[in-house]
Amino acid sequence: MNVSERIMLRPSEAAEAIGVSRSKAYELIAAGTIPSVKVGGCVRVPVDRLKTWVDQQVREQSETR
């Protein structure tokens, strides 16, 4: 299965998807900024929630300009 078809990403994959470093992604996840879920002992980022978060960031930043 291709990463683009997956419904949940590892933090490092989410970082790559949004163009930030792995450590920045973990920071955003820990702060609750990027939506995530725990699956056993693993942290995963739901793709649909990540896309929604990105869209929200774009809208908010567009409104402040």
Residue pairs with C-beta under 8 A, 6 or more apart in sequence:
3 9
3 13
6 47
7 46
7 47
7 48
8 37
8 39
8 44
8 45
8 46
8 47
9 17
9 44
9 45
9 47
9 50
10 42
10 43
10 44
10 45
11 22
11 25
11 26
11 29
11 36
11 43
11 45
12 22
12 25
13 45
14 25
14 29
14 34
14 45
14 50
15 21
15 22
15 24
15 25
17 50
18 25
18 50
18 54
20 28
25 34
28 34
29 36
29 43
29 45
33 53
34 45
34 50
34 53
35 45
35 46
35 49
35 50
35 52
35 53
36 43
36 44
36 45
36 46
37 43
37 44
37 45
37 46
38 44
